[in-house]
Amino acid sequence: MYSKTVEDYLEAIYNVIRRKGYARTKDISMELNIRSPSVTEMLKKLDDMDLVNYERYSG
């Protein structure tokens, strides 16, 4: 079982993807009302856990 925080992030990602078809750090940040750097840090952890596929923006 995952922590409440992990579940909250996964739910937010799911909700954003349902609305937009994709989820950017900024979108997740707005969904959770959390700063973008904090979201980036958690996305890296979720990627390490093989729960999401985090790709760093390169543009």
Secondary structure, DSSP 4 states (H G I P E B T S, - for coil): ---HHHHHHHHHHHHHHHHHSS--HHHHHHHHT--HHHHHHHHHHHHHTTSS-------
